[in-house]
Amino acid sequence: MKNLILIAFFSLSFVGFSQDQKPTYKVEGDLIKATYYYEDGSIKTEGFFKDKKITGEWTRFDKKGNKTQTAFYQKGKKVGKWFIWNKDELKEINYDNNIVVSMNNWKTDSKVAYNR
């Protein structure tokens, strides 16, 4: 009986360890689409690489599948408008060649957007 319990315990522990999700990579034209996962298998981050540099749109999600960030890169540098969502605020950050050009915050309790 002890051996049966021991075998069951080790079997369950191996199943638990085997559920760690490793990133997946898929070729799409001249880009590589990368998908990273949470421990439970839900998508954490998706985006692209080109010539081993981060490029294009990258999206981050919370464990419930809600979008928490949209970011843009060009040849490994931050560019364009980034959006970051949290409970009570939306942040818009504008980048040009890795430099913050402007930032706007919108709060859910305010009726007007303001510049910070």
Backbone as XML, in Angstrom:
<?xml version="1.0"?>
<chain id="A" units="angstrom">
  <residue number="1" name="MET">
    <atom name="N" x="0.825" y="-1.196" z="0.000"/>
    <atom name="CA" x="0.000" y="0.000" z="0.000"/>
    <atom name="C" x="0.873" y="1.265" z="0.000"/>
  </residue>
  <residue number="2" name="LYS">
    <atom name="N" x="1.953" y="1.248" z="0.811"/>
    <atom name="CA" x="2.847" y="2.403" z="0.844"/>
    <atom name="C" x="3.465" y="2.652" z="-0.526"/>
  </residue>
  <residue number="3" name="ASN">
    <atom name="N" x="3.843" y="1.566" z="-1.197"/>
    <atom name="CA" x="4.440" y="1.716" z="-2.535"/>
    <atom name="C" x="3.445" y="2.328" z="-3.520"/>
  </residue>
  <residue number="4" name="LEU">
    <atom name="N" x="2.195" y="1.926" z="-3.434"/>
    <atom name="CA" x="1.163" y="2.464" z="-4.322"/>
    <atom name="C" x="0.965" y="3.964" z="-4.078"/>
  </residue>
  <residue number="5" name="ILE">
    <atom name="N" x="0.939" y="4.376" z="-2.838"/>
    <atom name="CA" x="0.795" y="5.797" z="-2.496"/>
    <atom name="C" x="2.018" y="6.574" z="-2.968"/>
  </residue>
  <residue number="6" name="LEU">
    <atom name="N" x="3.200" y="5.997" z="-2.778"/>
    <atom name="CA" x="4.431" y="6.650" z="-3.207"/>
    <atom name="C" x="4.467" y="6.817" z="-4.725"/>
  </residue>
  <residue number="7" name="ILE">
    <atom name="N" x="4.061" y="5.796" z="-5.448"/>
    <atom name="CA" x="4.025" y="5.876" z="-6.910"/>
    <atom name="C" x="3.025" y="6.941" z="-7.358"/>
  </residue>
  <residue number="8" name="ALA">
    <atom name="N" x="1.855" y="6.966" z="-6.717"/>
    <atom name="CA" x="0.835" y="7.966" z="-7.069"/>
    <atom name="C" x="1.358" y="9.377" z="-6.797"/>
  </residue>
  <residue number="9" name="PHE">
    <atom name="N" x="2.044" y="9.569" z="-5.684"/>
    <atom name="CA" x="2.593" y="10.879" z="-5.340"/>
    <atom name="C" x="3.607" y="11.346" z="-6.382"/>
  </residue>
  <residue number="10" name="PHE">
    <atom name="N" x="4.533" y="10.467" z="-6.754"/>
    <atom name="CA" x="5.544" y="10.833" z="-7.750"/>
    <atom name="C" x="4.915" y="11.084" z="-9.117"/>
  </residue>
  <residue number="11" name="SER">
    <atom name="N" x="3.903" y="10.305" z="-9.477"/>
    <atom name="CA" x="3.219" y="10.518" z="-10.758"/>
    <atom name="C" x="2.567" y="11.884" z="-10.794"/>
  </residue>
  <residue number="12" name="LEU">
    <atom name="N" x="1.890" y="12.268" z="-9.722"/>
    <atom name="CA" x="1.245" y="13.580" z="-9.663"/>
    <atom name="C" x="2.268" y="14.708" z="-9.698"/>
  </residue>
  <residue number="13" name="SER">
    <atom name="N" x="3.386" y="14.527" z="-9.036"/>
    <atom name="CA" x="4.398" y="15.587" z="-9.038"/>
    <atom name="C" x="5.000" y="15.770" z="-10.429"/>
  </residue>
  <residue number="14" name="PHE">
    <atom name="N" x="5.195" y="14.688" z="-11.178"/>
    <atom name="CA" x="5.714" y="14.814" z="-12.538"/>
    <atom name="C" x="4.705" y="15.500" z="-13.452"/>
  </residue>
  <residue number="15" name="VAL">
    <atom name="N" x="3.424" y="15.201" z="-13.281"/>
    <atom name="CA" x="2.389" y="15.857" z="-14.082"/>
    <atom name="C" x="2.385" y="17.353" z="-13.785"/>
  </residue>
  <residue number="16" name="GLY">
    <atom name="N" x="2.522" y="17.722" z="-12.521"/>
    <atom name="CA" x="2.551" y="19.133" z="-12.146"/>
    <atom name="C" x="3.719" y="19.866" z="-12.772"/>
  </residue>
  <residue number="17" name="PHE">
    <atom name="N" x="4.883" y="19.251" z="-12.784"/>
    <atom name="CA" x="6.054" y="19.896" z="-13.375"/>
    <atom name="C" x="5.963" y="19.950" z="-14.894"/>
  </residue>
  <residue number="18" name="SER">
    <atom name="N" x="5.313" y="18.985" z="-15.508"/>
    <atom name="CA" x="5.260" y="18.955" z="-16.960"/>
    <atom name="C" x="4.292" y="19.994" z="-17.519"/>
  </residue>
  <residue number="19" name="GLN">
    <atom name="N" x="3.496" y="20.636" z="-16.678"/>
    <atom name="CA" x="2.543" y="21.618" z="-17.164"/>
    <atom name="C" x="3.137" y="23.014" z="-17.300"/>
  </residue>
  <residue number="20" name="ASP">
    <atom name="N" x="4.409" y="23.205" z="-16.979"/>
    <atom name="CA" x="5.043" y="24.498" z="-17.222"/>
    <atom name="C" x="5.070" y="24.733" z="-18.718"/>
  </residue>
  <residue number="21" name="GLN">
    <atom name="N" x="4.536" y="25.867" z="-19.138"/>
    <atom name="CA" x="4.475" y="26.188" z="-20.557"/>
    <atom name="C" x="5.745" y="26.902" z="-20.986"/>
  </residue>
  <residue number="22" name="LYS">
    <atom name="N" x="6.404" y="26.341" z="-21.950"/>
    <atom name="CA" x="7.579" y="26.987" z="-22.518"/>
    <atom name="C" x="7.116" y="27.908" z="-23.638"/>
  </residue>
  <residue number="23" name="PRO">
    <atom name="N" x="7.878" y="28.953" z="-23.927"/>
    <atom name="CA" x="7.502" y="29.849" z="-25.025"/>
    <atom name="C" x="7.398" y="29.093" z="-26.343"/>
  </residue>
  <residue number="24" name="THR">
    <atom name="N" x="6.537" y="29.577" z="-27.221"/>
    <atom name="CA" x="6.444" y="29.005" z="-28.561"/>
    <atom name="C" x="6.891" y="30.057" z="-29.566"/>
  </residue>
  <residue number="25" name="TYR">
    <atom name="N" x="7.478" y="29.579" z="-30.661"/>
    <atom name="CA" x="7.977" y="30.453" z="-31.709"/>
    <atom name="C" x="7.475" y="29.923" z="-33.045"/>
  </residue>
  <residue number="26" name="LYS">
    <atom name="N" x="6.932" y="30.822" z="-33.874"/>
    <atom name="CA" x="6.361" y="30.417" z="-35.157"/>
    <atom name="C" x="6.822" y="31.401" z="-36.230"/>
  </residue>
  <residue number="27" name="VAL">
    <atom name="N" x="7.291" y="30.877" z="-37.352"/>
    <atom name="CA" x="7.735" y="31.714" z="-38.454"/>
    <atom name="C" x="6.519" y="32.231" z="-39.206"/>
  </residue>
  <residue number="28" name="GLU">
    <atom name="N" x="6.463" y="33.558" z="-39.381"/>
    <atom name="CA" x="5.411" y="34.204" z="-40.167"/>
    <atom name="C" x="6.075" y="35.179" z="-41.129"/>
  </residue>
  <residue number="29" name="GLY">
    <atom name="N" x="6.315" y="34.706" z="-42.353"/>
    <atom name="CA" x="7.041" y="35.507" z="-43.341"/>
    <atom name="C" x="8.475" y="35.692" z="-42.901"/>
  </residue>
  <residue number="30" name="ASP">
    <atom name="N" x="8.921" y="36.955" z="-42.788"/>
    <atom name="CA" x="10.287" y="37.214" z="-42.330"/>
    <atom name="C" x="10.341" y="37.518" z="-40.833"/>
  </residue>
  <residue number="31" name="LEU">
    <atom name="N" x="9.232" y="37.262" z="-40.131"/>
    <atom name="CA" x="9.153" y="37.494" z="-38.689"/>
    <atom name="C" x="9.033" y="36.182" z="-37.930"/>
  </residue>
  <residue number="32" name="ILE">
    <atom name="N" x="9.410" y="36.228" z="-36.667"/>
    <atom name="CA" x="9.204" y="35.107" z="-35.753"/>
    <atom name="C" x="8.205" y="35.572" z="-34.706"/>
  </residue>
  <residue number="33" name="LYS">
    <atom name="N" x="7.065" y="34.901" z="-34.620"/>
    <atom name="CA" x="6.065" y="35.243" z="-33.609"/>
    <atom name="C" x="6.384" y="34.464" z="-32.335"/>
  </residue>
  <residue number="34" name="ALA">
    <atom name="N" x="6.551" y="35.194" z="-31.247"/>
    <atom name="CA" x="6.854" y="34.584" z="-29.951"/>
    <atom name="C" x="5.623" y="34.705" z="-29.060"/>
  </residue>
  <residue number="35" name="THR">
    <atom name="N" x="5.316" y="33.621" z="-28.359"/>
    <atom name="CA" x="4.216" y="33.621" z="-27.404"/>
    <atom name="C" x="4.750" y="33.065" z="-26.092"/>
  </residue>
  <residue number="36" name="TYR">
    <atom name="N" x="4.553" y="33.824" z="-25.031"/>
    <atom name="CA" x="4.981" y="33.428" z="-23.694"/>
    <atom name="C" x="3.738" y="33.169" z="-22.855"/>
  </residue>
  <residue number="37" name="TYR">
    <atom name="N" x="3.843" y="32.215" z="-21.911"/>
    <atom name="CA" x="2.674" y="31.752" z="-21.177"/>
    <atom name="C" x="2.852" y="31.885" z="-19.665"/>
  </residue>
  <residue number="38" name="TYR">
    <atom name="N" x="1.713" y="31.993" z="-18.974"/>
    <atom name="CA" x="1.681" y="31.864" z="-17.519"/>
    <atom name="C" x="1.760" y="30.378" z="-17.179"/>
  </residue>
  <residue number="39" name="GLU">
    <atom name="N" x="1.964" y="30.091" z="-15.917"/>
    <atom name="CA" x="2.071" y="28.705" z="-15.460"/>
    <atom name="C" x="0.815" y="27.905" z="-15.783"/>
  </residue>
  <residue number="40" name="ASP">
    <atom name="N" x="-0.351" y="28.563" z="-15.793"/>
    <atom name="CA" x="-1.606" y="27.843" z="-16.040"/>
    <atom name="C" x="-1.878" y="27.637" z="-17.535"/>
  </residue>
  <residue number="41" name="GLY">
    <atom name="N" x="-0.971" y="28.099" z="-18.406"/>
    <atom name="CA" x="-1.116" y="27.898" z="-19.839"/>
    <atom name="C" x="-1.751" y="29.059" z="-20.577"/>
  </residue>
  <residue number="42" name="SER">
    <atom name="N" x="-2.261" y="30.058" z="-19.869"/>
    <atom name="CA" x="-2.842" y="31.214" z="-20.542"/>
    <atom name="C" x="-1.725" y="32.105" z="-21.085"/>
  </residue>
  <residue number="43" name="ILE">
    <atom name="N" x="-2.050" y="32.849" z="-22.123"/>
    <atom name="CA" x="-1.041" y="33.678" z="-22.796"/>
    <atom name="C" x="-0.681" y="34.882" z="-21.935"/>
  </residue>
  <residue number="44" name="LYS">
    <atom name="N" x="0.605" y="35.096" z="-21.774"/>
    <atom name="CA" x="1.132" y="36.228" z="-21.007"/>
    <atom name="C" x="1.544" y="37.373" z="-21.940"/>
  </residue>
  <residue number="45" name="THR">
    <atom name="N" x="2.306" y="37.054" z="-22.993"/>
    <atom name="CA" x="2.831" y="38.058" z="-23.908"/>
    <atom name="C" x="2.944" y="37.467" z="-25.309"/>
  </residue>
  <residue number="46" name="GLU">
    <atom name="N" x="2.620" y="38.295" z="-26.316"/>
    <atom name="CA" x="2.794" y="37.895" z="-27.707"/>
    <atom name="C" x="3.462" y="39.026" z="-28.472"/>
  </residue>
  <residue number="47" name="GLY">
    <atom name="N" x="4.336" y="38.668" z="-29.387"/>
    <atom name="CA" x="4.986" y="39.680" z="-30.200"/>
    <atom name="C" x="5.909" y="39.060" z="-31.223"/>
  </residue>
  <residue number="48" name="PHE">
    <atom name="N" x="6.697" y="39.906" z="-31.877"/>
    <atom name="CA" x="7.505" y="39.459" z="-33.002"/>
    <atom name="C" x="8.975" y="39.821" z="-32.852"/>
  </residue>
  <residue number="49" name="PHE">
    <atom name="N" x="9.807" y="39.026" z="-33.513"/>
    <atom name="CA" x="11.232" y="39.285" z="-33.655"/>
    <atom name="C" x="11.565" y="39.317" z="-35.140"/>
  </residue>
  <residue number="50" name="LYS">
    <atom name="N" x="12.527" y="40.154" z="-35.497"/>
    <atom name="CA" x="13.077" y="40.156" z="-36.848"/>
    <atom name="C" x="14.576" y="40.359" z="-36.715"/>
  </residue>
  <residue number="51" name="ASP">
    <atom name="N" x="15.331" y="39.495" z="-37.328"/>
    <atom name="CA" x="16.793" y="39.545" z="-37.245"/>
    <atom name="C" x="17.254" y="39.571" z="-35.781"/>
  </residue>
  <residue number="52" name="LYS">
    <atom name="N" x="16.616" y="38.760" z="-34.963"/>
    <atom name="CA" x="16.919" y="38.598" z="-33.535"/>
    <atom name="C" x="16.654" y="39.852" z="-32.700"/>
  </residue>
  <residue number="53" name="LYS">
    <atom name="N" x="15.902" y="40.807" z="-33.257"/>
    <atom name="CA" x="15.549" y="42.026" z="-32.519"/>
    <atom name="C" x="14.033" y="42.099" z="-32.389"/>
  </residue>
  <residue number="54" name="ILE">
    <atom name="N" x="13.604" y="42.568" z="-31.239"/>
    <atom name="CA" x="12.183" y="42.732" z="-30.982"/>
    <atom name="C" x="11.633" y="43.777" z="-31.952"/>
  </residue>
  <residue number="55" name="THR">
    <atom name="N" x="10.464" y="43.477" z="-32.547"/>
    <atom name="CA" x="9.924" y="44.390" z="-33.555"/>
    <atom name="C" x="8.413" y="44.292" z="-33.621"/>
  </residue>
  <residue number="56" name="GLY">
    <atom name="N" x="7.789" y="45.326" z="-34.133"/>
    <atom name="CA" x="6.345" y="45.307" z="-34.321"/>
    <atom name="C" x="5.578" y="45.430" z="-33.020"/>
  </residue>
  <residue number="57" name="GLU">
    <atom name="N" x="4.329" y="44.957" z="-33.063"/>
    <atom name="CA" x="3.440" y="45.072" z="-31.900"/>
    <atom name="C" x="3.647" y="43.923" z="-30.919"/>
  </residue>
  <residue number="58" name="TRP">
    <atom name="N" x="3.712" y="44.284" z="-29.642"/>
    <atom name="CA" x="3.780" y="43.319" z="-28.550"/>
    <atom name="C" x="2.604" y="43.584" z="-27.629"/>
  </residue>
  <residue number="59" name="THR">
    <atom name="N" x="1.931" y="42.515" z="-27.232"/>
    <atom name="CA" x="0.760" y="42.638" z="-26.374"/>
    <atom name="C" x="0.948" y="41.780" z="-25.136"/>
  </residue>
  <residue number="60" name="ARG">
    <atom name="N" x="0.611" y="42.357" z="-23.995"/>
    <atom name="CA" x="0.704" y="41.648" z="-22.716"/>
    <atom name="C" x="-0.714" y="41.492" z="-22.150"/>
  </residue>
  <residue number="61" name="PHE">
    <atom name="N" x="-0.962" y="40.338" z="-21.510"/>
    <atom name="CA" x="-2.265" y="40.022" z="-20.943"/>
    <atom name="C" x="-2.126" y="39.653" z="-19.470"/>
  </residue>
  <residue number="62" name="ASP">
    <atom name="N" x="-3.209" y="39.850" z="-18.709"/>
    <atom name="CA" x="-3.206" y="39.338" z="-17.342"/>
    <atom name="C" x="-3.658" y="37.876" z="-17.369"/>
  </residue>
  <residue number="63" name="LYS">
    <atom name="N" x="-3.705" y="37.228" z="-16.224"/>
    <atom name="CA" x="-4.035" y="35.804" z="-16.173"/>
    <atom name="C" x="-5.473" y="35.513" z="-16.586"/>
  </residue>
  <residue number="64" name="LYS">
    <atom name="N" x="-6.329" y="36.537" z="-16.578"/>
    <atom name="CA" x="-7.721" y="36.355" z="-16.992"/>
    <atom name="C" x="-7.896" y="36.566" z="-18.496"/>
  </residue>
  <residue number="65" name="GLY">
    <atom name="N" x="-6.830" y="36.952" z="-19.201"/>
    <atom name="CA" x="-6.906" y="37.167" z="-20.630"/>
    <atom name="C" x="-7.190" y="38.603" z="-21.029"/>
  </residue>
  <residue number="66" name="ASN">
    <atom name="N" x="-7.239" y="39.505" z="-20.058"/>
    <atom name="CA" x="-7.459" y="40.917" z="-20.356"/>
    <atom name="C" x="-6.166" y="41.565" z="-20.826"/>
  </residue>
  <residue number="67" name="LYS">
    <atom name="N" x="-6.267" y="42.394" z="-21.848"/>
    <atom name="CA" x="-5.094" y="43.099" z="-22.366"/>
    <atom name="C" x="-4.634" y="44.123" z="-21.330"/>
  </residue>
  <residue number="68" name="THR">
    <atom name="N" x="-3.344" y="44.117" z="-20.998"/>
    <atom name="CA" x="-2.797" y="45.068" z="-20.032"/>
    <atom name="C" x="-1.776" y="46.020" z="-20.650"/>
  </residue>
  <residue number="69" name="GLN">
    <atom name="N" x="-1.258" y="45.672" z="-21.830"/>
    <atom name="CA" x="-0.266" y="46.550" z="-22.453"/>
    <atom name="C" x="-0.180" y="46.259" z="-23.949"/>
  </residue>
  <residue number="70" name="THR">
    <atom name="N" x="-0.073" y="47.324" z="-24.722"/>
    <atom name="CA" x="0.240" y="47.228" z="-26.144"/>
    <atom name="C" x="1.467" y="48.098" z="-26.381"/>
  </residue>
  <residue number="71" name="ALA">
    <atom name="N" x="2.480" y="47.501" z="-26.970"/>
    <atom name="CA" x="3.755" y="48.203" z="-27.168"/>
    <atom name="C" x="4.225" y="48.000" z="-28.599"/>
  </residue>
  <residue number="72" name="PHE">
    <atom name="N" x="5.036" y="48.936" z="-29.083"/>
    <atom name="CA" x="5.568" y="48.852" z="-30.441"/>
    <atom name="C" x="7.088" y="49.033" z="-30.414"/>
  </residue>
  <residue number="73" name="TYR">
    <atom name="N" x="7.746" y="48.221" z="-31.234"/>
    <atom name="CA" x="9.202" y="48.269" z="-31.348"/>
    <atom name="C" x="9.593" y="48.319" z="-32.820"/>
  </residue>
  <residue number="74" name="GLN">
    <atom name="N" x="10.746" y="48.909" z="-33.081"/>
    <atom name="CA" x="11.331" y="48.898" z="-34.412"/>
    <atom name="C" x="12.822" y="48.641" z="-34.253"/>
  </residue>
  <residue number="75" name="LYS">
    <atom name="N" x="13.276" y="47.521" z="-34.769"/>
    <atom name="CA" x="14.682" y="47.109" z="-34.681"/>
    <atom name="C" x="15.193" y="47.158" z="-33.243"/>
  </residue>
  <residue number="76" name="GLY">
    <atom name="N" x="14.363" y="46.684" z="-32.306"/>
    <atom name="CA" x="14.761" y="46.594" z="-30.904"/>
    <atom name="C" x="14.558" y="47.857" z="-30.096"/>
  </residue>
  <residue number="77" name="LYS">
    <atom name="N" x="14.042" y="48.915" z="-30.705"/>
    <atom name="CA" x="13.848" y="50.178" z="-29.982"/>
    <atom name="C" x="12.363" y="50.487" z="-29.825"/>
  </residue>
  <residue number="78" name="LYS">
    <atom name="N" x="12.024" y="51.132" z="-28.707"/>
    <atom name="CA" x="10.644" y="51.521" z="-28.433"/>
    <atom name="C" x="10.252" y="52.662" z="-29.365"/>
  </residue>
  <residue number="79" name="VAL">
    <atom name="N" x="9.095" y="52.500" z="-30.029"/>
    <atom name="CA" x="8.595" y="53.531" z="-30.930"/>
    <atom name="C" x="7.075" y="53.614" z="-30.818"/>
  </residue>
  <residue number="80" name="GLY">
    <atom name="N" x="6.529" y="54.732" z="-31.246"/>
    <atom name="CA" x="5.088" y="54.869" z="-31.355"/>
    <atom name="C" x="4.360" y="54.942" z="-30.028"/>
  </residue>
  <residue number="81" name="LYS">
    <atom name="N" x="3.048" y="54.716" z="-30.105"/>
    <atom name="CA" x="2.191" y="54.819" z="-28.924"/>
    <atom name="C" x="2.114" y="53.484" z="-28.200"/>
  </residue>
  <residue number="82" name="TRP">
    <atom name="N" x="2.389" y="53.550" z="-26.920"/>
    <atom name="CA" x="2.222" y="52.404" z="-26.032"/>
    <atom name="C" x="1.013" y="52.684" z="-25.158"/>
  </residue>
  <residue number="83" name="PHE">
    <atom name="N" x="0.228" y="51.647" z="-24.902"/>
    <atom name="CA" x="-0.921" y="51.773" z="-24.015"/>
    <atom name="C" x="-0.781" y="50.766" z="-22.883"/>
  </residue>
  <residue number="84" name="ILE">
    <atom name="N" x="-0.988" y="51.247" z="-21.655"/>
    <atom name="CA" x="-0.896" y="50.396" z="-20.471"/>
    <atom name="C" x="-2.177" y="50.577" z="-19.672"/>
  </residue>
  <residue number="85" name="TRP">
    <atom name="N" x="-2.898" y="49.459" z="-19.482"/>
    <atom name="CA" x="-4.146" y="49.486" z="-18.733"/>
    <atom name="C" x="-3.920" y="48.918" z="-17.342"/>
  </residue>
  <residue number="86" name="ASN">
    <atom name="N" x="-4.544" y="49.538" z="-16.337"/>
    <atom name="CA" x="-4.638" y="48.933" z="-15.011"/>
    <atom name="C" x="-6.041" y="49.214" z="-14.486"/>
  </residue>
  <residue number="87" name="LYS">
    <atom name="N" x="-6.307" y="48.911" z="-13.248"/>
    <atom name="CA" x="-7.670" y="49.000" z="-12.716"/>
    <atom name="C" x="-8.361" y="50.324" z="-12.988"/>
  </residue>
  <residue number="88" name="ASP">
    <atom name="N" x="-7.716" y="51.419" z="-12.694"/>
    <atom name="CA" x="-8.407" y="52.704" z="-12.757"/>
    <atom name="C" x="-7.725" y="53.721" z="-13.660"/>
  </residue>
  <residue number="89" name="GLU">
    <atom name="N" x="-6.866" y="53.247" z="-14.571"/>
    <atom name="CA" x="-6.111" y="54.205" z="-15.373"/>
    <atom name="C" x="-5.673" y="53.586" z="-16.701"/>
  </residue>
  <residue number="90" name="LEU">
    <atom name="N" x="-5.666" y="54.420" z="-17.731"/>
    <atom name="CA" x="-5.070" y="54.071" z="-19.013"/>
    <atom name="C" x="-3.927" y="55.046" z="-19.238"/>
  </residue>
  <residue number="91" name="LYS">
    <atom name="N" x="-2.762" y="54.509" z="-19.502"/>
    <atom name="CA" x="-1.590" y="55.336" z="-19.745"/>
    <atom name="C" x="-1.212" y="55.224" z="-21.218"/>
  </residue>
  <residue number="92" name="GLU">
    <atom name="N" x="-0.981" y="56.359" z="-21.859"/>
    <atom name="CA" x="-0.482" y="56.389" z="-23.230"/>
    <atom name="C" x="0.903" y="57.025" z="-23.198"/>
  </residue>
  <residue number="93" name="ILE">
    <atom name="N" x="1.883" y="56.289" z="-23.673"/>
    <atom name="CA" x="3.261" y="56.786" z="-23.698"/>
    <atom name="C" x="3.707" y="56.796" z="-25.155"/>
  </residue>
  <residue number="94" name="ASN">
    <atom name="N" x="4.202" y="57.926" z="-25.618"/>
    <atom name="CA" x="4.689" y="58.051" z="-26.988"/>
    <atom name="C" x="6.209" y="58.016" z="-26.989"/>
  </residue>
  <residue number="95" name="TYR">
    <atom name="N" x="6.741" y="57.068" z="-27.774"/>
    <atom name="CA" x="8.190" y="56.898" z="-27.875"/>
    <atom name="C" x="8.676" y="57.265" z="-29.268"/>
  </residue>
  <residue number="96" name="ASP">
    <atom name="N" x="9.885" y="57.784" z="-29.321"/>
    <atom name="CA" x="10.584" y="57.995" z="-30.580"/>
    <atom name="C" x="12.022" y="57.553" z="-30.362"/>
  </residue>
  <residue number="97" name="ASN">
    <atom name="N" x="12.393" y="56.436" z="-30.993"/>
    <atom name="CA" x="13.756" y="55.923" z="-30.895"/>
    <atom name="C" x="14.199" y="55.717" z="-29.440"/>
  </residue>
  <residue number="98" name="ASN">
    <atom name="N" x="13.350" y="55.039" z="-28.663"/>
    <atom name="CA" x="13.628" y="54.702" z="-27.260"/>
    <atom name="C" x="13.504" y="55.872" z="-26.296"/>
  </residue>
  <residue number="99" name="ILE">
    <atom name="N" x="13.056" y="57.031" z="-26.758"/>
    <atom name="CA" x="12.938" y="58.209" z="-25.896"/>
    <atom name="C" x="11.463" y="58.548" z="-25.716"/>
  </residue>
  <residue number="100" name="VAL">
    <atom name="N" x="11.053" y="58.804" z="-24.470"/>
    <atom name="CA" x="9.679" y="59.204" z="-24.198"/>
    <atom name="C" x="9.473" y="60.625" z="-24.711"/>
  </residue>
  <residue number="101" name="VAL">
    <atom name="N" x="8.510" y="60.779" z="-25.618"/>
    <atom name="CA" x="8.203" y="62.080" z="-26.195"/>
    <atom name="C" x="7.064" y="62.739" z="-25.422"/>
  </residue>
  <residue number="102" name="SER">
    <atom name="N" x="6.064" y="61.948" z="-25.052"/>
    <atom name="CA" x="4.940" y="62.478" z="-24.276"/>
    <atom name="C" x="4.246" y="61.343" z="-23.542"/>
  </residue>
  <residue number="103" name="MET">
    <atom name="N" x="3.429" y="61.732" z="-22.550"/>
    <atom name="CA" x="2.691" y="60.745" z="-21.786"/>
    <atom name="C" x="1.344" y="61.336" z="-21.387"/>
  </residue>
  <residue number="104" name="ASN">
    <atom name="N" x="0.298" y="60.571" z="-21.554"/>
    <atom name="CA" x="-1.052" y="60.969" z="-21.159"/>
    <atom name="C" x="-1.639" y="59.914" z="-20.243"/>
  </residue>
  <residue number="105" name="ASN">
    <atom name="N" x="-2.401" y="60.362" z="-19.250"/>
    <atom name="CA" x="-3.097" y="59.449" z="-18.332"/>
    <atom name="C" x="-4.583" y="59.737" z="-18.382"/>
  </residue>
  <residue number="106" name="TRP">
    <atom name="N" x="-5.365" y="58.665" z="-18.416"/>
    <atom name="CA" x="-6.808" y="58.795" z="-18.305"/>
    <atom name="C" x="-7.246" y="57.963" z="-17.112"/>
  </residue>
  <residue number="107" name="LYS">
    <atom name="N" x="-7.932" y="58.582" z="-16.199"/>
    <atom name="CA" x="-8.438" y="57.887" z="-15.016"/>
    <atom name="C" x="-9.910" y="57.588" z="-15.236"/>
  </residue>
  <residue number="108" name="THR">
    <atom name="N" x="-10.376" y="56.461" z="-14.701"/>
    <atom name="CA" x="-11.774" y="56.081" z="-14.894"/>
    <atom name="C" x="-12.744" y="57.014" z="-14.179"/>
  </residue>
  <residue number="109" name="ASP">
    <atom name="N" x="-12.283" y="57.671" z="-13.141"/>
    <atom name="CA" x="-13.181" y="58.568" z="-12.397"/>
    <atom name="C" x="-13.192" y="59.985" z="-12.940"/>
  </residue>
  <residue number="110" name="SER">
    <atom name="N" x="-12.363" y="60.299" z="-13.933"/>
    <atom name="CA" x="-12.368" y="61.644" z="-14.498"/>
    <atom name="C" x="-13.089" y="61.651" z="-15.833"/>
  </residue>
  <residue number="111" name="LYS">
    <atom name="N" x="-13.669" y="62.778" z="-16.166"/>
    <atom name="CA" x="-14.412" y="62.891" z="-17.419"/>
    <atom name="C" x="-13.564" y="63.524" z="-18.507"/>
  </residue>
  <residue number="112" name="VAL">
    <atom name="N" x="-12.415" y="64.039" z="-18.146"/>
    <atom name="CA" x="-11.536" y="64.717" z="-19.094"/>
    <atom name="C" x="-10.135" y="64.125" z="-18.986"/>
  </residue>
  <residue number="113" name="ALA">
    <atom name="N" x="-9.499" y="63.919" z="-20.128"/>
    <atom name="CA" x="-8.121" y="63.440" z="-20.121"/>
    <atom name="C" x="-7.202" y="64.591" z="-19.736"/>
  </residue>
  <residue number="114" name="TYR">
    <atom name="N" x="-6.102" y="64.257" z="-19.111"/>
    <atom name="CA" x="-5.143" y="65.289" z="-18.746"/>
    <atom name="C" x="-3.741" y="64.847" z="-19.087"/>
  </residue>
  <residue number="115" name="ASN">
    <atom name="N" x="-2.882" y="65.806" z="-19.296"/>
    <atom name="CA" x="-1.475" y="65.566" z="-19.619"/>
    <atom name="C" x="-0.656" y="65.598" z="-18.347"/>
  </residue>
  <residue number="116" name="ARG">
    <atom name="N" x="0.224" y="64.671" z="-18.202"/>
    <atom name="CA" x="1.065" y="64.631" z="-17.002"/>
    <atom name="C" x="2.456" y="65.052" z="-17.326"/>
  </residue>
</chain>
